[in-house]
Structures are given as structure tokens and as C-alpha cells.
């Protein structure tokens, strides 16, 4: 008897409850694919209480939509739903979104985590979100329809989610209430973590963030929306920011912040360096841990006579971390423009990722703080598990044909391009700045290329049938 015959499928002998728990850590596509292992696995996936469906795991939106519809039809409806994570690029058909909303409505009793990232009208989503009173985590990113429409969806003035502890909002506009104030988060009495991604403020110059329980605040902003943020969060401990710093902070809660992480950018067409960045460091007076990117230090160094200034803050610093990652294209161009006269003889590129004297400036009131310089890629380690992006795919596509049959040759070239598109989607999906306008546009172009290739492939198959 050989080793294969002696081997025992111990995994399939586990109780259903354990198998279901294991499969809950996979995305839904992978968990469904386990049904091919044996008859024992045929229906296990139907009892998983977590649905994770991302369009980036599929070669086309059409195949993804079909998959979602099949899952909602075949999953055991008697099983409670604990979490739904739905991400779809491109405009969603209202029929599919209504079906998802209806499914959430019918399984919302014990729903704890909900993530919906789509391009559509929010009217299809809000009713199901408002009904999920058991939600502890909500990630909602709703982009308006339209290829070049970068507007914002109005955030509802009242959203009652009493159990919510974590809230992530993307591409929303906050509007004033009847009293003229914008204070959208005060209704969440248990909120612990808040992330505001690519949002804006309308009809007011002040966004109030009021919460007795809020501990962590993250803001990503790549627009020119100028407004003040009034913090009233006595428990706030950590603050993180990524993007173009244009928002002023005020409020008594600034003194409670102990950890700050800033990854600032600057666009090439911005005529003056954002001095607001310096005001932040002066406002966050009692921070103990400061993490900054190389781009943050470059932006800060552009403030005139910075190194001659004496700051009255940063007395409690214990740790300073500098992340050395490549500068973005926009900031690189801004540095070239702003430093053009001074750098004309020395060259246009910055001489060092860390400008001279900038660390001493930050440490002038805490000279004994630990300094850690960290080398990291542009998008941290999220891409490490992905294969290298192969430029040979393009050369393979362009090389002279080795196929005698023109149709077969076209098929092979389409397959090469599909690999490029799929790999592009994988990288864009993991990018921290995935909601920037240029990234959104690139996703749209990649999706359109994928649709075009699908159409060409269908025409090729039809032509082969007629030959």
C-alpha cells in the first residue's frame, strides 16, 4: 500500500461547526470552491455566517455579479448572518443592489459587521443599514455614478446604530442640521474608532466630532476642502492623517492625544506649502509617539524659516518613527517647483529623503526621544504576498506572432492582457490611496479594458464557429 492510499483525510472528519469556523476566514469564492474536495464538503459553505464578496477576485464584473446572485440564492437562509463584506467596482445595477439590501434586511438580527463599497445611489443602501441595530462595525463607501463624477453622497443627518463601535465612511458630504451645526457622530454612544475617508463639509466651515468614547481617529483627504475640525472627545488617544493637510483643529480634546501618525502630501499645483501641518504639531501638545513619512518631512521643510522657529509643544515625546518610502509623483513635482531656484545648480531632486535639520527641529523639546528610521515601500507591506508585476507580459503581447492561425494568436494575446488587468486590480485594491481620483480613474480604465477584451473574445469565438 503506497503513501497516498495510507493517507487519511483528517480534516473532513472534523465536526461541521469547526469546518464552518475555518471557512469563515476565507473569502466566499474560496470557501465555495472547497465543495470540489469531496461530497463531505458539498454544502458546508452554505452554513458560513460570513459573506466576503470582492469583485477584485474575479476576471470580470459580469462573472462577479453572477456569483453574488448564485450565493444569495443557494446559501441556507435559516443561517444567521454575522458579517457581510461587499465590494464592487464600477456602477452597480440597481436590481443587484436591491437584492443585497433585501438580503441584509432579512438577516439583520445578529449582523455585527457590514461593509459596502460601491458606486451607486445611496437610496438602495440606507434602509438596510438603518435597520441593523446590532451592528458593531460599519464600513460604508458610496461613490456617485458617472465615469468622471467625483462628487460626494450626502450623509444622513440621523442614523441610529446604538451598538456601533467602529465606523469607516468614504466619499460622503456632511451637511448642517437645522441648528446650523455639523455633528454627525454624537449619536453613536459607543463609538471607539472613526475613519473619515475622502469626505467633505458643506454649508458650514466647522465639522464637530463629539464622542465621549472615541479613542482612535483616522482622516484621509486628497481634496482642497478647507474646514475646521472641532474635537470634543476626551478619550481620544490616537490620530492618523493621510493626504493633503488643509483642515484646522480646535477643541479641548487635542491635549488627550498621545499617538500621532501623519503621511502628508502636497500637489504640484499648490502654490504655498501647507503651514497647517506645523500648527498640528503645536496643537498636539502632549503626544508621546510621533510617526511621520518622508513626504511629511519634505512638506514640513518647505515652510519658510522653519528651522529658526521655536515650538512650545512636543515636550513629552518618547518615540519618533520616520517611514522612508518613495515620494508620490505629485509631491516630487511640487518639490521641484518650490525648490527650483535653490536647486538649479545642485539638481532638481531632494538631496536626502530626510531634509537637513528637520529631526532636530522636531526633537528640540525632547532631545532624548528614541528615533527609528524605517525603510518601507510606497504602500507598506500589503503587496509582499503578491507576485512581482511582470513587464514581460507586455513584451509577450507585442512580439511577432508564432501562431499560424490568426484567431488562436488573438486568443493568446487577449489572455496576456487579461493577466495584466487582473494583476493591476490586485495592486490597486490593496493601495491605501485607492480612493484618490487618479486611482479611481485607473480602475475604471482597467475595467473598461477588461470588458473590451471580453467582447473581442466573444467575437473571436463566433468567428471560429463560422469558419
C-alpha positions as CSV (number, residue, x, y, z in Angstrom):
1,X,0.0,0.0,0.0
2,X,1.5,3.3,-1.0
3,X,1.6,6.6,1.0
4,X,-1.3,8.1,-0.9
5,X,-3.5,5.1,0.0
6,X,-2.4,5.2,3.6
7,X,-3.1,8.9,4.0
8,X,-6.2,9.9,5.9
9,X,-8.4,12.9,5.3
10,X,-8.5,14.0,8.9
11,X,-9.8,17.5,8.0
12,X,-13.0,16.1,6.6
13,X,-13.7,14.2,9.7
14,X,-13.9,17.4,11.8
15,X,-17.4,18.4,13.0
16,X,-19.3,20.8,10.8
17,X,-19.0,23.6,13.4
18,X,-15.2,23.5,13.2
19,X,-15.2,23.3,9.4
20,X,-17.6,26.3,9.2
21,X,-15.4,28.3,11.6
22,X,-12.3,27.6,9.4
23,X,-14.0,28.5,6.2
24,X,-15.3,31.8,7.8
25,X,-11.7,33.1,7.5
26,X,-11.8,32.7,3.7
27,X,-13.5,34.9,1.1
28,X,-16.7,33.5,-0.1
29,X,-15.3,32.5,-3.5
30,X,-12.6,30.4,-1.9
31,X,-14.9,28.8,0.6
32,X,-17.3,27.8,-2.2
33,X,-14.5,26.2,-4.1
34,X,-13.9,23.7,-1.3
35,X,-17.0,21.9,-2.5
36,X,-14.9,20.1,-5.1
37,X,-12.8,18.4,-2.4
38,X,-15.4,15.7,-1.7
39,X,-19.1,15.0,-1.1
40,X,-18.4,15.8,2.5
41,X,-17.7,19.5,1.5
42,X,-20.5,20.0,-1.0
43,X,-22.8,22.0,1.3
44,X,-20.5,23.2,4.1
45,X,-20.1,26.7,2.7
46,X,-23.9,27.3,2.7
47,X,-23.8,27.5,6.5
48,X,-21.0,30.0,6.9
49,X,-22.2,33.1,8.8
50,X,-19.8,35.5,7.0
51,X,-20.1,36.6,3.3
52,X,-17.0,38.3,1.8
53,X,-17.5,39.1,-1.8
54,X,-15.0,41.4,-3.7
55,X,-15.1,42.0,-7.4
56,X,-11.2,42.0,-7.5
57,X,-11.3,38.2,-7.0
58,X,-12.9,37.8,-10.4
59,X,-11.8,38.3,-14.0
60,X,-14.9,40.4,-14.9
61,X,-17.8,42.3,-13.3
62,X,-20.2,40.1,-15.1
63,X,-18.9,36.9,-13.6
64,X,-18.8,38.6,-10.2
65,X,-22.4,39.6,-10.4
66,X,-23.5,36.1,-11.4
67,X,-21.5,34.7,-8.5
68,X,-23.2,37.1,-6.0
69,X,-26.6,36.2,-7.3
70,X,-25.9,32.5,-7.0
71,X,-24.6,32.8,-3.5
72,X,-27.6,34.7,-2.3
73,X,-29.9,32.0,-3.9
74,X,-28.1,28.9,-2.7
75,X,-26.9,29.9,0.8
76,X,-29.0,28.4,3.6
77,X,-31.4,31.2,4.6
78,X,-32.0,29.8,8.0
79,X,-28.4,30.5,9.0
80,X,-27.8,33.8,10.7
81,X,-25.6,36.4,9.0
82,X,-22.8,37.8,11.3
83,X,-20.9,39.8,8.6
84,X,-21.3,41.0,5.1
85,X,-18.3,42.5,3.1
86,X,-19.4,43.5,-0.4
87,X,-17.0,45.5,-2.7
88,X,-17.8,46.1,-6.3
89,X,-16.0,48.5,-8.7
90,X,-18.0,50.3,-11.4
91,X,-21.6,51.2,-11.4
92,X,-23.9,48.6,-9.8
93,X,-27.2,47.6,-11.4
94,X,-30.0,48.7,-9.1
95,X,-31.5,45.2,-9.3
96,X,-28.4,43.5,-7.8
97,X,-28.0,46.2,-5.1
98,X,-31.7,45.9,-4.1
99,X,-31.3,42.2,-3.8
100,X,-28.3,42.6,-1.5
101,X,-30.2,45.2,0.6
102,X,-33.1,42.9,0.9
103,X,-30.8,40.1,2.0
104,X,-29.3,42.2,4.7
105,X,-32.8,43.3,5.8
106,X,-33.9,39.7,6.2
107,X,-30.7,38.7,8.1
108,X,-30.1,41.8,10.2
109,X,-31.0,40.5,13.7
110,X,-27.5,39.4,14.6
111,X,-25.5,41.2,11.9
112,X,-22.3,42.6,13.6
113,X,-20.1,43.8,10.7
114,X,-21.2,45.4,7.4
115,X,-19.0,46.7,4.6
116,X,-20.4,48.0,1.4
117,X,-18.1,49.7,-1.1
118,X,-20.0,50.5,-4.4
119,X,-20.8,53.2,-7.0
120,X,-24.5,53.8,-6.9
121,X,-27.3,55.8,-5.4
122,X,-27.3,55.5,-1.6
123,X,-31.1,55.2,-1.5
124,X,-30.7,51.5,-2.1
125,X,-28.4,51.0,0.9
126,X,-29.5,53.3,3.7
127,X,-32.8,51.5,4.7
128,X,-30.9,48.2,5.3
129,X,-28.1,50.0,7.2
130,X,-30.5,51.9,9.4
131,X,-32.3,48.6,10.4
132,X,-29.1,46.8,11.6
133,X,-29.3,47.8,15.3
134,X,-26.9,45.1,16.3
135,X,-24.0,46.4,14.1
136,X,-20.7,47.0,15.9
137,X,-18.7,47.7,12.7
138,X,-19.8,49.7,9.6
139,X,-17.7,50.5,6.6
140,X,-19.7,52.4,4.0
141,X,-18.2,53.9,0.9
142,X,-20.6,55.0,-1.8
143,X,-19.4,56.9,-4.9
144,X,-21.9,58.6,-7.2
145,X,-22.4,57.1,-10.7
146,X,-20.6,58.6,-13.6
147,X,-17.2,58.0,-15.1
148,X,-15.7,61.3,-14.0
149,X,-18.2,62.1,-11.2
150,X,-16.1,62.8,-8.1
151,X,-18.9,64.3,-6.1
152,X,-19.9,63.2,-2.6
153,X,-23.0,61.4,-1.3
154,X,-24.9,63.3,1.4
155,X,-24.5,61.6,4.8
156,X,-27.9,61.1,6.6
157,X,-28.4,63.6,9.4
158,X,-29.8,60.8,11.7
159,X,-28.5,57.3,11.7
160,X,-29.3,55.3,14.8
161,X,-26.9,52.4,15.4
162,X,-26.7,52.0,19.2
163,X,-24.2,49.2,19.3
164,X,-21.7,50.7,16.8
165,X,-18.1,50.8,17.9
166,X,-16.2,51.2,14.6
167,X,-17.2,53.5,11.7
168,X,-15.5,54.0,8.4
169,X,-17.0,56.4,5.9
170,X,-15.8,57.1,2.4
171,X,-16.9,59.7,-0.2
172,X,-19.6,61.4,1.9
173,X,-20.5,65.0,2.3
174,X,-21.6,66.2,5.8
175,X,-24.3,68.8,5.9
176,X,-25.5,71.1,8.6
177,X,-28.6,70.2,10.7
178,X,-31.4,72.6,11.4
179,X,-29.4,74.3,14.1
180,X,-26.6,75.0,11.7
181,X,-24.1,72.5,13.3
182,X,-22.5,69.6,11.6
183,X,-22.1,67.0,14.3
184,X,-22.9,63.6,12.7
185,X,-21.2,61.3,15.2
186,X,-22.6,62.3,18.5
187,X,-25.5,59.8,18.2
188,X,-23.1,56.8,18.3
189,X,-22.8,56.4,22.1
190,X,-20.3,53.5,21.9
191,X,-18.1,54.7,19.1
192,X,-14.5,53.7,19.6
193,X,-12.8,54.1,16.2
194,X,-13.7,56.6,13.4
195,X,-12.2,56.8,9.9
196,X,-13.2,59.6,7.5
197,X,-12.0,58.9,4.0
198,X,-12.2,61.4,1.2
199,X,-15.2,63.2,2.7
200,X,-16.1,66.9,2.6
201,X,-18.1,69.5,4.6
202,X,-20.9,71.5,3.0
203,X,-23.0,74.5,4.3
204,X,-20.6,75.2,7.2
205,X,-16.9,75.7,8.0
206,X,-16.8,73.5,11.1
207,X,-17.1,69.7,11.4
208,X,-17.8,68.7,15.0
209,X,-16.6,65.3,16.2
210,X,-18.2,64.8,19.5
211,X,-17.9,61.5,21.3
212,X,-17.3,60.5,24.9
213,X,-15.9,57.1,23.9
214,X,-13.9,57.8,20.8
215,X,-10.3,56.5,21.1
216,X,-9.0,56.5,17.5
217,X,-9.5,59.0,14.7
218,X,-8.2,58.5,11.1
219,X,-8.7,61.0,8.3
220,X,-7.7,60.6,4.7
221,X,-8.2,63.7,2.5
222,X,-6.9,64.4,-1.0
223,X,-9.1,67.4,-1.8
224,X,-9.0,71.1,-1.3
225,X,-11.9,71.2,1.1
226,X,-10.9,73.8,3.7
227,X,-12.8,73.5,7.1
228,X,-12.1,73.4,10.8
229,X,-12.5,70.2,12.9
230,X,-13.7,70.8,16.4
231,X,-12.9,67.9,18.6
232,X,-14.9,67.1,21.7
233,X,-13.6,63.6,22.5
234,X,-12.0,63.4,26.0
235,X,-10.9,59.8,25.5
236,X,-9.2,60.3,22.1
237,X,-5.7,58.7,22.3
238,X,-4.5,58.3,18.7
239,X,-4.8,60.4,15.5
240,X,-3.7,59.4,11.9
241,X,-3.8,61.5,8.8
242,X,-3.0,60.7,5.1
243,X,-3.3,63.2,2.3
244,X,-3.2,66.9,1.8
245,X,-3.4,68.8,5.1
246,X,-5.9,71.6,4.8
247,X,-8.0,71.2,7.9
248,X,-7.5,73.2,11.1
249,X,-8.1,71.6,14.5
250,X,-9.5,73.1,17.6
251,X,-11.1,71.9,20.9
252,X,-10.0,70.8,24.4
253,X,-9.6,67.2,23.4
254,X,-6.4,67.9,21.4
255,X,-4.4,67.6,24.7
256,X,-5.5,64.0,25.3
257,X,-3.9,62.7,22.0
258,X,-0.8,60.6,22.8
259,X,-0.1,58.9,19.4
260,X,0.1,60.7,16.0
261,X,0.7,59.3,12.6
262,X,1.0,61.7,9.6
263,X,1.6,60.9,6.0
264,X,1.2,64.3,4.3
265,X,1.2,65.0,0.6
266,X,1.4,68.2,-1.5
267,X,0.1,68.6,-5.0
268,X,2.3,70.1,-7.7
269,X,-0.2,72.9,-8.4
270,X,-0.3,74.0,-4.7
271,X,1.5,77.4,-4.7
272,X,2.4,77.5,-1.0
273,X,3.4,74.8,1.5
274,X,0.6,74.0,3.9
275,X,1.6,75.7,7.1
276,X,-1.3,73.9,8.8
277,X,1.0,70.9,9.2
278,X,3.1,72.9,11.6
279,X,0.0,74.1,13.5
280,X,-1.0,70.5,14.1
281,X,2.3,69.7,15.8
282,X,1.8,72.7,18.0
283,X,-1.8,71.8,18.9
284,X,-1.0,68.1,19.7
285,X,1.0,69.3,22.7
286,X,1.2,66.1,24.8
287,X,1.9,63.4,22.2
288,X,4.3,60.7,23.2
289,X,4.6,58.8,19.9
290,X,5.0,60.5,16.5
291,X,5.2,58.6,13.3
292,X,5.8,60.6,10.1
293,X,6.6,59.7,6.5
294,X,9.5,61.1,4.5
295,X,6.9,63.0,2.4
296,X,5.6,64.7,5.6
297,X,9.1,65.9,6.5
298,X,9.6,67.2,2.9
299,X,6.3,69.1,3.1
300,X,7.2,70.5,6.5
301,X,10.6,71.6,5.3
302,X,9.1,73.9,2.7
303,X,7.7,76.2,5.4
304,X,9.9,79.4,5.2
305,X,12.5,79.7,8.0
306,X,11.2,76.6,9.7
307,X,14.4,75.6,11.4
308,X,14.7,79.0,13.1
309,X,11.3,78.6,14.8
310,X,11.0,77.6,18.5
311,X,8.0,75.5,19.1
312,X,6.3,75.3,22.5
313,X,5.0,71.7,22.1
314,X,6.4,68.2,21.8
315,X,7.8,68.2,25.3
316,X,6.5,64.6,26.0
317,X,7.9,62.8,23.0
318,X,9.2,59.3,23.8
319,X,9.4,57.9,20.3
320,X,9.8,59.3,16.7
321,X,9.4,57.0,13.7
322,X,10.2,58.1,10.2
323,X,8.9,55.9,7.4
324,X,11.2,56.1,4.3
325,X,9.0,55.4,1.3
326,X,9.2,56.8,-2.2
327,X,7.6,60.2,-2.7
328,X,4.4,60.4,-4.7
329,X,4.6,61.9,-8.2
330,X,2.6,65.0,-7.1
331,X,4.9,65.8,-4.2
332,X,8.0,65.2,-6.2
333,X,6.8,67.7,-8.8
334,X,5.9,70.2,-6.0
335,X,9.4,69.9,-4.6
336,X,10.9,70.6,-8.0
337,X,8.7,73.6,-8.5
338,X,9.1,75.1,-5.0
339,X,12.8,74.5,-4.8
340,X,13.6,75.3,-8.4
341,X,15.7,78.4,-7.8
342,X,17.7,76.9,-4.9
343,X,18.2,73.5,-6.5
344,X,19.1,74.8,-10.0
345,X,22.8,74.2,-9.5
346,X,22.6,71.2,-7.3
347,X,19.9,69.3,-9.3
348,X,16.2,69.1,-9.0
349,X,15.8,66.1,-6.8
350,X,15.9,66.5,-3.0
351,X,19.4,65.6,-1.7
352,X,18.0,63.4,1.1
353,X,14.7,61.8,1.9
354,X,15.0,63.4,5.3
355,X,15.7,67.2,5.0
356,X,18.7,68.5,6.9
357,X,17.9,69.7,10.4
358,X,14.3,68.6,10.3
359,X,14.6,65.9,13.0
360,X,16.5,68.3,15.3
361,X,13.6,70.7,14.9
362,X,11.1,68.1,15.9
363,X,13.2,67.0,18.9
364,X,14.2,70.4,20.2
365,X,12.0,70.0,23.3
366,X,12.5,66.2,23.6
367,X,16.2,65.5,22.7
368,X,16.2,62.1,24.5
369,X,13.3,60.6,22.5
370,X,14.1,57.4,20.5
371,X,14.4,57.8,16.8
372,X,13.7,54.9,14.5
373,X,14.2,55.2,10.7
374,X,12.1,52.6,8.8
375,X,12.6,51.6,5.2
376,X,9.2,50.7,3.6
377,X,7.6,50.6,0.2
378,X,5.1,53.1,-1.1
379,X,2.1,51.1,0.1
380,X,3.6,49.3,3.2
381,X,3.8,45.5,3.2
382,X,0.4,44.9,1.8
383,X,1.8,43.8,-1.6
384,X,4.5,41.5,-0.3
385,X,2.5,38.3,-0.9
386,X,1.7,39.3,-4.5
387,X,3.9,38.1,-7.4
388,X,6.1,40.8,-9.0
389,X,4.3,42.7,-11.6
390,X,5.9,41.3,-14.8
391,X,6.5,43.8,-17.6
392,X,7.3,40.7,-19.8
393,X,3.5,40.4,-20.2
394,X,3.6,43.4,-22.5
395,X,6.5,42.2,-24.5
396,X,4.8,38.9,-24.9
397,X,1.8,40.7,-26.2
398,X,3.8,42.7,-28.7
399,X,6.2,40.1,-30.0
400,X,5.7,38.7,-33.6
401,X,3.2,36.0,-33.9
402,X,4.2,32.4,-33.7
403,X,0.7,31.1,-34.4
404,X,-0.3,30.1,-37.8
405,X,-3.9,30.6,-37.1
406,X,-4.7,34.3,-36.6
407,X,-7.6,33.6,-34.3
408,X,-5.5,31.4,-32.0
409,X,-2.9,34.2,-32.0
410,X,-5.5,36.8,-31.0
411,X,-6.7,34.5,-28.2
412,X,-3.2,34.2,-26.7
413,X,-2.7,38.0,-26.8
414,X,-6.0,38.5,-25.1
415,X,-5.0,36.1,-22.3
416,X,-1.8,38.1,-21.8
417,X,-3.7,41.3,-21.4
418,X,-6.2,39.7,-19.0
419,X,-3.3,38.8,-16.8
420,X,-2.1,42.4,-16.8
421,X,-5.6,43.7,-15.9
422,X,-6.1,41.1,-13.1
423,X,-2.8,41.9,-11.6
424,X,-3.5,45.7,-11.8
425,X,-6.7,45.2,-9.9
426,X,-4.9,43.2,-7.2
427,X,-2.4,46.0,-6.6
428,X,-5.0,48.8,-6.8
429,X,-7.2,47.0,-4.3
430,X,-4.5,47.0,-1.7
431,X,-3.4,50.6,-2.2
432,X,-4.0,52.8,0.8
433,X,-4.8,55.7,-1.6
434,X,-7.3,53.7,-3.6
435,X,-10.0,56.4,-3.3
436,X,-7.9,59.1,-4.9
437,X,-9.3,60.4,-8.2
438,X,-6.4,59.1,-10.3
439,X,-6.7,55.7,-8.7
440,X,-10.4,55.6,-9.3
441,X,-9.9,56.6,-12.9
442,X,-7.2,53.9,-13.4
443,X,-9.6,51.3,-12.0
444,X,-12.3,52.5,-14.4
445,X,-9.9,52.2,-17.4
446,X,-8.7,48.7,-16.3
447,X,-12.3,47.6,-16.0
448,X,-13.2,49.1,-19.5
449,X,-10.2,47.2,-21.0
450,X,-11.4,44.0,-19.4
451,X,-14.9,44.5,-20.9
452,X,-13.4,45.3,-24.3
453,X,-11.3,42.1,-24.2
454,X,-14.3,40.0,-23.2
455,X,-16.2,41.5,-26.2
456,X,-13.3,40.7,-28.6
457,X,-13.0,37.2,-27.2
458,X,-16.7,36.6,-27.9
459,X,-16.3,37.9,-31.4
460,X,-13.3,35.6,-31.9
461,X,-15.2,32.6,-30.7
462,X,-18.1,33.4,-33.0
463,X,-15.8,33.9,-36.0
464,X,-14.1,30.5,-35.2
465,X,-17.6,28.9,-35.2
466,X,-18.4,30.3,-38.6
467,X,-15.1,29.2,-40.2
